[in-house]
Amino acid sequence: MNIPRLHKTLILITLTLLGCSTTPTVEQPNEPSSWSPYRIGGGDIVDIFVWRNPDVSVQAVPIRPDGRLTIPLVENIDAVGKTPEELARLIEEKLQVYIKEPRVTVTVKQFVGDYAQQVRIVGEAAQPTSLPYREGMTVLDVVISVGGLTEFAAGNKAMIIRDSDTKIPVFLDDILIKGDFTTNHTLAPGDVLLIPLAWF
């Protein structure tokens, strides 16, 4: 018996069977980065604590529509687009005129986020809106938040628009009715979930 030839034949048969047993996979979009710092947006509400200075510390300070806030001793501080840490350092800098070596902590109590960190749901959602981005949020999360779809929605023709030029198909009917979560993608800051109208 020719042993090398037998080995070669067995290898070819094995490779053929493996090739036949593979199943096609659905290509997934590039997942967003796992973490990005939160940046303050208009409408956020923050607490500002100044160590050893309770008269200057304030709670529930709203970020005004112009992107600024005011605290005792300092007015019109630019806040939108900054992380809480960056805002704290800016407030420390401005308070140095009045307080020796101020130490400031900024805590965001209610989140809206700047526009670049919001997720928008438009079209045939029950309540189209913008939502503050949260790490790990998915298509299903935002659809629940907007109350589902209208009766005229073409759920399986929905798409995520990312960075203006990337379109990711989403089969909302399959997710909501069949429980098929293949396209229940993780969202990224700035994503737009577009739900089109069904044509009858």
MIVEX-337369 format. One record per residue: x, y, z of N, C-alpha, C, CB in turn; residue in three letters. Coordinates in pm, whole numbers, plus 32768, in hexadecimal, padded with zeros to 4 digits. Glycine has a CB too. Example, Ala and Ser with C-alpha at 12.3 -4.5 7.8 and 13.67 -1.06 7.14 Angstrom:
85277DC7830C84CE7E3E830C85287EB6830C846B7E418389ala85057F1F82C485577F9682CA850A8003831385807FC4823Cser
***
This chain:
80557F8880008000800080008058807D80007FA08001807Cmet802E80DF7FB1807B815C7FAA804A81B98018806D819F7F1Dasn809381BE808B8067820A8100806082A180E580C581F08175ile80C882DD80A780C1836E808D80488394803A813F839D8047pro802983417FD37FB583627F7E7F3483597FCF7FAE83037F04arg7F2982F6802A7EB382E7807E7EA2836180D87EBC826880D1leu7F10838E81147F0A840581697EDB847F811B7F94842181A8his7F10848D80A17EEA8500804F7E5584FB802E7F3D85047FCDlys7E22848280117D9484737FF07D3C849780677D7783E37FC3thr7D64846880DF7D16848781587D14851C81747D4F843C81D0leu7D84855F815F7D8B85F081767D2E863A81177E1B86238165ile7D2E861080977CD7865280357C44863E80577CF3861C7FA9leu7C1F85C580847B9485AB80A97B6B860181217B7F851580CAile7BC5860A81847BA8865A81FC7B9386ED81D97C19864C8262thr7BEC872381857BE087AF815E7B6087C981117C5887DA810Bleu7B39876880BC7ABD8777806F7A44877B80CA7AAF8705800Athr7A418721812E79D1871D818B79C9879D81DD79DC86A581E7leu7A3C87D082097A3D884C82567A0A88C082037ACA886B8289leu7A3188C381847A04892E812C796E892B81177A4A892680A8gly793488B3810F78A488A780FA785588CA81777882881C80CCcys789388BB81ED784988CE82687844895F82967884887B82D4ser789189B7825678918A42828178118A868256790A8A8D8249thr77E28AE382A777698B2E8288778C8BC1827C76FC8B1982F5thr77478C09822577668C97821477458CE5829277198CD0819Dpro778F8D4D82AD77788DA1832277508E2D82F577F68DA7837Cthr77028E6E834876D98EF7832B774A8F55835376558F1C8374val77768FA682F777E29003831677AF906F8374781A90438295glu77F7908183E177D090E2844678189167842E77EE90AD84D3gln77D891D68450781C92578443788A926384AA77B992CB8453pro78E792BB8490794F92D584F279119307857279B6933A84BCasn793192C585E178F792EE866079389370868F7909927F86CBglu78E993C886CE79229443870179869427876F78B494A08734pro79E0948587877A43947487F079FC946088767AA294ED87F6ser7A3B941188CD79F993E6894879E6945889AC7A4893798988ser7A3394C389A37A25952E8A067A4D95B289CA7A7A95108A83trp7A03961889ED7A2996A189CA79F896FB8A3A79EE96CC893Fser7A4297648A5C7A1B97B98ACC799A98048AAF7A8B981C8AEDpro794898138B1778CB985D8B0778E998F28AFD786A98408B7Ctyr78A899338A9F78B899C38A8D78339A088AA878EB99E589FFarg783A9A718AF477C49AB78B23777A9AF98AAF77EA9B218B8Dile76F69AF28AB476A49B2D8A4B76419B918A84765A9AC189FFgly76079BE18A2C75A09C3E8A55752A9BF68A9275739C9389DFgly74F89C268B03748A9BE58B4774B69B878BB674399B998AE6gly75379B638BB975699B128C29755B9B608CAB75FD9AEA8C12asp75539B178D1975509B558D9D75C59B1E8DED74C79B3A8DE7ile76149B778E28768F9B4D8E6C76919B7F8EFC770A9B808E21val76D89B348F5076FB9B608FD7778D9B8B8FD676E19AEF9041asp77AA9BFA901978339C2E901F785A9C3A90B278409CB98FD6ile78BE9BEA90D878EC9BE8916379779C28916978F09B57919Bphe79839C8F91BD7A039CD291D27A319CB1926079F99D6E91BCval7A9C9C6792697ACC9C3592EB7AE69CA7934D7B4C9BE292D8trp7AAD9C9793C57ABB9CF894327A7D9D7F94137B4D9D0A9452arg7A269D8493B079E29E02938E794F9DE693717A269E469314asn79029DC893D878749DA693C278239E19938878359D7A9444pro784F9E95939F78049F07936B78109F1292D278359F8793ABasp78779ED5929B788B9ED9920A78599E5991C879209EF091E9val78529DEE9215781F9D6F91E0778A9D7E91C278389CFA9243ser77609D46915176D39D52912876A39CCD90EF76C09DC490C0val76219CB690FA75E49C3D90C6757C9C5F905C75A49BEB9138gln75669BFD900474FD9C088F9D750C9C878F4A74739C058FDEala75859C9B8F16759F9D0F8EC075819CE78E2F76339D428ECFval75239D298DEC75059D048D61756A9D418CFF74789D318D3Cpro75889CF58C9875D69D2C8C2975759D748BCD76269CBB8BDBile75899DF58BBB752B9E468B6F75329E258ADA75489EDB8B86arg74CC9E508A8E74CE9E3889FD75499E7189B674539E7289BFpro75879EDA89F276009F1189B4767D9EC289D976129FA389DDasp766B9E538A2476DC9DFD8A44772C9E278ABE77369DF589D1gly76F89E868B0A77439EBB8B7D76F89EA18BFF775C9F508B6Barg77409EB68C6D77029EB08CF2773D9F1F8D4877199E258D34leu76F89F3B8DB577239FA28E1377239F698EA076C9A0208E0Athr778D9F888EEB77969F5F8F7777B89FDB8FC978019EED8F8Cile77AC9FD5904E77D5A047909F7866A070907F77C7A0269135pro787BA0F0906F78FCA12F90527922A12E8FBE7969A0EB90A1leu78EFA0CF8F717918A0C58EE5789DA0B48E8C797BA04E8ED0val7894A1068E257823A0FF8DC97850A0CE8D3F77E0A1888DBDglu77EFA0978CF677FFA0768C68787AA01F8C4C7809A0F68C18asn787D9FAB8C8B78EA9F4B8C7678C29EEE8C0479099EF98CF9ile79169EE38B9F78FA9E898B2E79029DF88B5E795F9EA38AB9asp78959DAD8B4A788F9D248B7C78799CBB8B1078229D198BE2ala782B9CDB8AAA78089C788A4478849C4689FB77A39CB389E0val78899BC389E978F99B8589A2796D9B5D89FB792A9BE2893Agly79689B848A7979D49B618AD679AE9AE58B2679F39BD88B35lys7A129A998B4F79F99A2D8BAF79E69A6C8C387A6E99C58BB0thr79A89A258C97799D9A5D8D1F7A249A848D5A795999F98D7Apro7A8C9A368D3D7B119A568D717B479AD78D337B7299E38D56glu7B339AE88CB07B619B628C6E7B189BDC8CA47B4E9B588BD6glu7A969BCE8CBB7A4A9C3E8CF27A799C5F8D8079B39C1E8CF2leu7A969BF88DCF7AC79C0F8E577B4A9C5D8E567ADA9B898EA1ala7BA69C398DFA7C269C818DF47C119D128DC97C869C3A8D92arg7BB29D298D6D7B969DB28D417B5D9E058DB37B349DB18CCAleu7B029DCA8E017AC99E138E727B369E318EDA7A569DC28EB3ile7B8F9DD28EF27BFE9DEA8F4E7C519E628F217C589D6D8F59glu7C6C9E688EA07CBB9ED68E6A7C779F5D8E827CD39EC18DD4glu7BF39F608E6E7BAB9FDE8E7F7B9BA0048F127B239FD68E3Clys7B929F9F8F6A7B809FBB8FF97C029FE5903E7B489F42903Eleu7C739FCF8FFD7CF39FF2903B7CFEA087905B7D659FCA8FE1gln7CAFA0D890167CAEA16890337C77A18290BF7C5BA1B48FC9val7C1EA12990EE7BD8A140916D7BFFA0DC91DA7B44A13A9157tyr7C2AA06491B37C449FF992137CD09FC291FB7BD99F889208ile7D199FAC92667DA09F75925A7D989EDE92417DF39F9292DAlys7DD49EB391D37DDC9E2691AC7D549DDF91B67E419DDE9204glu7CF29E0D91697C6F9DCA916D7C759D3D91327C069E1E9121pro7C289CE4916C7C1C9C5C91387B899C4291197C549BF2919Earg7B6F9C25909B7AE49C1F906C7AC79B9390357ACB9C8A8FFFval7A509B6390537A1C9AE7901979979B068FD57A0C9A789085thr79889AD88F59790B9AEA8F0E78CC9A618EF979259B328E85val784D9A568F1D780299D98F0A778799F68EB677DB999A8F93thr777699AA8E4B76FF99BA8DF6768D996B8E34771B998C8D63val762099B08E5475AD996F8E96754299448E32757199CE8EFClys752B99958DCC74CC99718D63751199838CDD744A99C98D6Bgln7505991C8C8A755399168C0F74FE99378B957591988C8BFFphe753599888B3F7502999B8AB8757299838A5574C69A2A8AA6val75E899BB8A71765B99A78A1B765D9A0A89A8765D991A89E5gly76D49A25897276DA9A7C88FD76AB9A2E8883776A9AB588E9asp76969A758814765B9A36879E76AD99C1876B764A9A9C8730tyr773199CA87767786995F8743777998DF87947817998C8742ala773F98E8880C773198718860769F984B88747772988988E7gln764A9877881A75BF984E881D75A497E887B0756198C8880Egln753D979887C5750D973B87607482976A8737750A96A68795val746B977986B573EB97AD8684739A973D86457402981F861Earg7318973E866372BC96DD86297255972D85DA727796828697ile7254971A85577200976D850071AA971584A6725797CC84ABval71429751846D70E997078414707296D0845F7134969783CFgly7052965184446FD7961584776FEA95D485016FA595AD8416glu702B961C855B702B95F685E86FAF9632862870AE96258631ala6F7D95F186926F06962686D46F2096B2870B6EDB95C98746ala6F9996CA873E6FBD974D8773704C976E87486FB097508810gln705F979D86CD70E797BD86A0712A982086FF70E497F88610pro71A89808871C71EB985D877E7282984A877571BA983C880Dthr72CA989687C6735A988387DB736E9850886873A9990887C3ser73C897F0887773E497B588F9747897C7891A73BD972088FCleu749997DF8998752697E289BD7564975989AA753898128A4Epro75DA97558970761E96D5895A7647969789DE769996E888FFtyr7631961489EA766295C88A5C76B495538A2775EC95968AB6arg772295398A67777994CD8A3A772D94498A3677F394C18A97glu7738940489C576FA938189B6766A938589877700933A8A36gly763093FB896E75A594018944759593C588B9757194938946met7525938188A3750C933B88267492937487DF74F992A5883Fthr747B934287667405936A871A73869351876A73FF931F8693val737A92DB87A7730292BA87F472EF931B88697309922A8827leu735B934188AA735293A0891A730F942288EF73DD93BC8954asp733B9458887D730494DA8853727794CD881E735E951A87E9val7257945C87DE71CF944887AD716D9441882271C693C88756val719593FE888D714193FA890571319487893F717E939B896File719D94D4893E7199955B8978713A95B8892D722495988978ser712895A288AA70CF95F8885D704395BD884F710A961287D3val7027955288976FA0951B88976F7F94C088236F4095888899gly6FE7948D87DF6FCF943187706FBC947986EB6F5793DC878Dgly6F7B9434868E6F68946886066ED6948E85EF6F9593FF859Eleu6EBF94E3858C6E3694FF85636E02948B850E6E2E95858514thr6D81948984F76D46941D84A66D6E942884146CAF941F84B2glu6DA7949983EC6DCD94AD83616E63949883496DA595388334phe6EAA946983AE6F3B945C83A26F6393E3834F6F7A9452842Dala6FC893F582FC7007938582B4707F93598307703193AD8221ala7063930B836F70CA92EB83D1714592A6839870919295843Agly7130924D833871A29203830071F1925282987171918382C3asn71C992CF828372179325822A725C9395827771BC936081BDlys725E938882FA72A193ED834D733893E48339727D93DA83E2ala737C944D835F740E944D8354744B94AB83BA743A947482C6met74C7948D83DE751794E78430756F953883D1756E94988499ile756C95BB83E075C5961283937633964083F17578968D8354ile76AD961C83CF7720963884267787968983D8775F95B4845Carg77B596F48413781B974A83D577EF977B834B78A096FE83C8asp776E978D8338773297C882BF7738976F82447777984982A0ser779E9719823877AE96CF81BC77AA963781CD782F96F4817Basp77939606824777899577825F76F99554828077E8954A82D1thr76BF94F48234763694C9824B76359435827175DE94E281CClys75FA941882E575F99390831B756993608320763B938B83AAile754592F882D374BA92C782D374909292835C74A99258826Apro741292AE837F73D8927D83FC734F924383DC73CE92F08467val733691C7840872B6918583F07263918B847172CB90F083C2phe721F91FD848371D792148500716191B3851271A492A28505leu711B919384A570AC913484B270DE90AD84E370639124842Basp7150908384B07189900384DC71AE9008857072048FDE8487asp71E4907A859B720B90898628719090868682725A910B863Dile712B90D6865E70B890E986B67052907886AF7074916A8695leu7042903B863A6FD98FD7862870118F4886316F938FEB85A1ile70838F3285F070BA8EAA85EA71218E8F865770F98E938563lys714F8EF9869A71B78EE586FE723E8EC486C1718F8E77875Bgly72538EEE864572D38ED88600732A8F54861772BD8EBD8566asp73908F46866973E28FB8869174628FC7863F74058FAC8723phe74628F8A85C974DA8F91857475039020855774C28F4784F2thr74A19078854174C19103851F74A5916285947471912F84A5thr74A1912D860C749391838683751C91BB86A67455913386FDasn754C9215865175D59245865975EA92A086D275FB928F85DAhis766592A28702768D93048766769F938B8722771192D887AEthr766993F3875F766D9479872476E894C6875175EF94C68747leu7705952F870677779585872477459615873477E4957C86B5ala778F9669877C776796F587877758973586FD77CE974487DApro76EB977E86E976D397C0866A7685976E8605775397E6862Egly766796EF8625761A969B85C8758D96D285B47614960B85FBasp755796BA853D74CC96DA851F7487965884F574C0974784AEval741B9633853C73CB95BF8515735695F284C3739A956D8593leu735695D2844272EF960083E5728B958F83CE732E962F835Dleu720B95AC83EA71A0954A83D87143957F836B71519530845File7147954582F370FA957E82847066955A828A713495508200pro701A95A082396F8B958782296F76951681C66F41960781FBleu6F1A94BB81E76EF9944E818B6EA09484811B6EB493D881D5ala6EBA945780A26E67947F80306E07940E80116EBF94A17FB3trp6D87942F800F6D2193C87FFC6CF993C17F696CA593E58054phe
***
